[in-house]
Amino acid sequence: MTRTKEPEGVDATAESAFTSIEICAGAGGQAIGLHQAGFRHLALVEIDQHAVKTLSLNIEDHELWSWERENCDVLHADVKTFKPFQDLKKGAGLLKRGELDLLAGGVPCPPFSHAGKQLGKDDERDLFPAMLDLVAELNPRAVMIENVRGIMDPKFSDYRDWIQARLQSGWYRGDDGEQAYDEGLGYTVAKWGVLEASDFGVPQLRPRAILVAFRNDVIRDLKYEWPTATHEEPVSIAASLEASMRERFERYSKGIHAERAQKAFEQWLRKARERDAELKGKGGGIAPTLVGGSKKHGGADLGPSRAKAAWKLLGISGMGVANDIDMCVQKQSEERDLFGADGPMLTVRQAAIVQGFPTEWDFFGGKTAQYRQVGNAFPPPVAKAVGVSIIDVLKAARERDQKS
């Protein structure tokens, strides 16, 4: 197979010494960021068959993922039934209890999302218990768990207490309302906080709650540093999407739509830039949070009415997702995709730009399946920042232990 140009931002000199297993891997947003930080994946576990194929085709296609081609199992599996010491084939020889550097996962967000019923642990999609079972089984040096900001709400304080107690020992309130004590799994929760994606160059309002924990023997005399913002000013939608919007409209630079296409592009760019100027110093002209929906709810549009209104102010229609450039021409869907009253709709590729995916990362499936993968993703630049902060501790621990 012909190898494509490598995704931007990947560190070609990164060592393959730090290993990871990731559950709920989705379309690879977290996997990309952790890979860029220096981790090499022994397994990527995902239940959605389209996302599994997305992961597989990109690992096969990108040269800098050659380590994963040889050593990483992309598993179509339910996390609740995932058995790492039985299910890994390629990475089986490298997996030993206590020797994995990182267990990571963006466990499902709907149980804690403000957009849902916030059923928490009572939601059948809650996978925190399964994640903690894997921590017990694998005993990795570090743990990273990502979720929506909603899990930090006061209503989930008891549940957070239980998660922390399960990791590092402590008291929590049980289902019966009584205090209970867990001896823990031998970890220290170094940080459980919220990072805003726009602080890391992602042109979107996307706060994510991230838990980072280290095994006690790793962190014992070391200090963990929470990632700091890489961008003083947010990257605007106007700047992020100008090139891709221009490419879409330029397909109609000749023919009956030529004048209309030029005007529509200029109108979009002006509106997006004006919104950015209006919000300078107040967050900039960035996008609202992209949502991917779920198998139960949602579809290929840009979210609830409030989100659609925010997109409209950026000159973009949030009523659906556009066909890509070639399909738009083939289906003659330009009236819907490009020339709507509220502005052009986003393509899946543009939604991926808004999420911070590398331009060369491809997605498998139909338009709705692809958009769901993108909309549910963890932005790679944020995952990279967290990954680097974890590797800093792992490197320091390794150097310390080698000297002793």
N, C-alpha and C positions, 0 to 999 in steps of 0.2 A: 504494500500500500504506500502511496506517495505521502510523505510527511508534510504537513502544512507549516506555515510560519508559526512560530511559537507565540502564545499569548503575551501581550505586553505586561511588563512588571515582574515576570517570573525571574527569579535569581538563578542564573545558569551555574553559578559556582556553589550553590547550596549543597552542603554535605547530606548524605543519605543516612546519617548516623542516628537521627532521632525518628523513632517509629510511632505511628499512630493507628488507631482504629476509630472509625467514625460511624455512628448510627444515625438514622434519619438523614442520610446524606443528600437527599433531594437531587437537584440538578448540578450540585457541586460547588455552590457558592463558598461554603465553609472550607471544603476540600481544597479549592483553588488558593484561598488565602493562607491556609496552613501550609500548603505546599510552597508557596512563595516565601513563607517565614522560615522554611527549612525542614519541615516534617516530611516524612515519606510514609505513605499509607500502606498498611498491611491488609486492610479491608475497608470497604465502603458498603454499608448496609442500608438498603432502601426498599420500601414496600411497593412503591409505584413503578409499574413496569416501564412506562415511558421514561421516567427519570433514570432507571437502571440502564436503559439503552443509551441515554445521553451520556452518562458516566463512561460507559464502555467505549463508545465511539470516540470520545475525546481522549481517553487514555491511549487508545490504539493509534490515534492520529497525530498526537503532539510529541515531538522528539524529547522534550525535557521531562516527559512522563515515562521515559523508558524504564526507569526503576520500577514503577508501578506495573508496567506491562509484564515484567518478569516476576514480581513479588506480591501484587495486590489482587485480592479476590473481590470482585464487584458482585455482591450477593443480593438477589431478589428474595427478601426474607422479612418476616415479621420480627421486630425486635424482641417481642415477648418469647419467641421460640428460638432466637439466635443463640447458638452454642459455639463460641469461637474456637474452642479446642477440637471440636468435631467438624465444623463447617469450613474452616480455612483449608485450602489445598495449596495454592501457590505460596502463601505466607506461613504455612504450618511449621516449617523448619525454623522460622525466625521468631515464632511466638512462644514465649515461656512466661509462666506466671511470675509477676514482679519485675519483668524485664521490659514490658511495653512502656514507652515514654509518655504517651498521651492517649486517653480515652476521651473522645469529644462527641458532641451531638447537639443538634438543634431540635430538642424534643417538641412534639406538636404544640402549636400555639393556641388553637381554638379554646382549650379549657380555661385559659387565662386572659383571652383577648377581650378588650372593651367592646369589640364588634359582635361578640357572642354572648352566651348566657353566663359565662364565667362560673361553670360548674366545678372547676378545679379538679380535686382528686376524685370527685364523683363522676367525672366525664370519662367515658370508655376510652377516649383517645389519650388520656394522661399516661405518659411513659416515664415519668420520674422514677417510679418504683423499679421498672425494668432496667433503667440506666444504673441505679444504685446496686441492683443485683449483679450487673456486669462489673461494676467497680469491685465488688466483693470477689468475683470470680477471677478477674484479671490482675487485680492489685497493681494498677499502673502507677507510674511515678507522679503523674499529674492528671487532673480531670478538668474538662471545660464543658459547661452546659449553657446553651443559649436559649432564650425564650423572649416573649414579648414583655414590654414594660409592665403590663398588667399584673404579672405575678408579684410585683413589688407592692401592690395595693395592700392596705391594712387588712382587708378581708381574708388575705392569704397568709397572714403572719404566722398562724399556727402551723400551716403546712410548710412554710419556709423553716420554721423552728425544727420540724421533724426532719426535713432534708439535711439541715446542718447537723443535727444531733446524730443522724445516721452516718454522716461522714466523719465528724470530729468528736463525737460524744456530747451529751448534754441533755437538758430537760426539754420537754415539749408537752403540749396539751393533746391528749388522745381523743379519739372519736367520742368517747363517753364523757369528755369534759374534764377528766382527771389528769393530773400531772403524771408523766411517765419519763423514764430515763433510758437512754440508749448508750451503750458503751462505745459505739462508733466503729468505724472501719480503719482507724489509724491515720486520718487525714487532718490537715488544717485548711479551713476555708480562708484563703488569703484575701479574697475580695468577692463580694456579690453586689454588683452595681450596674448602672445604666450607662451605656455609651451611645452617643448620637452619631449616626452614620455621616451626616453632613460635616462633622468635624474631621472626617477622614477623606474628604474629596468626593463623597457620594452625593449627587445632586438631588437629594431627597430627604424629607423629614422621616427618619426611621430610627427611633430609639429602641435599643435592644438591651435586655437584662442578661448579664453574663456572670456566671459563677466560675471562679477559678480556685481549684484546691490542689494541694500538694501532699504527697505522702509525708508523714512526719519525719522520717529519716532523711528525706530530701531537703526539706525547707528548714530544718532544725535551727541553723545558725545564719540563715540567709534572709534577705528582705526582698519581697516581691514588689515590683513597681507597676502600678496600673498604667495602661497606655494613655499618653497625652495626645491632644489633637495634632494632626499633621497639617491642617489648613486653618489659618487665621480667619479667612473669609470663605463662606460657602461657594462651591462651584455652581453656577446657575444652570437652569434648564436651557436658557438661550445659548450659553457657551457649549454645553454638553451635546445638544442636539442639532446645532446649526449645520454641521457638515452632512449629517445623515438626512436632515430635512431638505437641504439643497439638492442632494443626490436624488431624493424621491421626486421632487418637483421638476428637476431638470430632465427627467425622462419624458416630460411633456413640453419641452422647450421648442419643439417643432410640431406643427400640425394645428388642429382646430382649438386645442386647449392652451396654446403657447402663451398668449397674453394673460389669460386667466391664471395660469400656473405661476407666472412671474409675480403677479399682483398678490396671489394667495400666499406665496412664500414670504414676500416682503411684509405683508400684513402680519403673518405669524411672528416673524423675527422682531418686528417693531413692538408688538404686544408683549412678547416674552421679555424683551430688553426693558421696556417701560415698567413691567412688574418688578424686575430685578432692581431697577433704579429706585422705585417706590419703597422697596423693602430693604435698601442698603442699611446695614447696621442693625437690622431687625430680623436677620435670618436669611435675607436675600431671596431671589426668585427661584427657589427650589421647589421640587414636586412634593405633593402630599404623599403619604405612605402608600406604596403599591400593595395591592392585595391580590392573592392568587385564588381566593375562594377555596372550597374543599369539595370532596365528593358528595357531601350532604348539601352544601349551599354554594352560591356564587358561580361565576362563569367568567367569560372573557370580556370583562369591562374593567374600568379603573376604580371601582369601589362604590361606596355609598354616596348619597346625594351631596354631602358636604365635600367629599373628595372631588366629585365631578365639578362642583362649583369652583374649587381651587384650580383645577386643571383648565377650566374655561378662562380664568383670569390670566393663565399662561398661554392662551391662544390655542389650546388643544381640547378636542372633544373627548370626553371620558365615557361616551356611550357604548363603546365597543373597542375592539382591537382590529387594526387595519391588516389587509393582506400585505405581504412583502412586495417589493417593487415589481418583480416579474409576474407574480400572481395577479397583482392589481391591473397590469396591462392585459394579461390573458383574460381575466374575468370582466374587464372594463368596469371596475368597481371604484373608479376615481371620484365619482360623485359622493359616495359614502366615505371613502377613505381619506380624500384630500380636500374636497371642496364643500364640506358641510358648513352650516351656519356658524358653528362654534369653533371651527378650525379643523385641521387635520387630526385624524386619530393616530395613535402610536402603533408602529409595527412591533412584533415580538422583539426584533433586534434592538429597537429603540428602548423598549422597556428594559432590556438587558443592560443597555448603557446606563439607564437611570439606576439600576441596581449595582453598578460597578463591575459587571462582568467584563473580562477581556474581550476584545472585538472578535477574536478567532474562536471563541468557545461556541460550539454548535449545540442545538437542541433537537431532540427527536420527538416525532409525533405530529399530529395535526395542530392547527393554530391554537385551539383552546388548551390542548394538553401542554403545548410549549409555553403558553402564557402562564398557566398555573404553576409550572415549574419555576419560571422566572419570578412571578409575583410572590411565591412562598419562600424565596431564597434569603440566605444570610449574605449581605454584601461582602464580597471578597476583601476589599480594603480594610474593613473592620476586623474580619477574621485574621488577616495578616498581622495587624497591629497587636491583637491579643496573642497570636501565635509567637510573635517575636518576644513579647514580654514573658511568656512561659519558657521559651528556649533560653532566655537570659539566665533564668534560675537553674534550669537543667544543666547548662554549660558550667555555671559556677559550682553546682553540686558535684559534677563529674570531676572538675579540676581539684576540688577540695578532697574528694575521696581518693583520687589518684596519688595525692601527696601523703595521705595518711597511711 
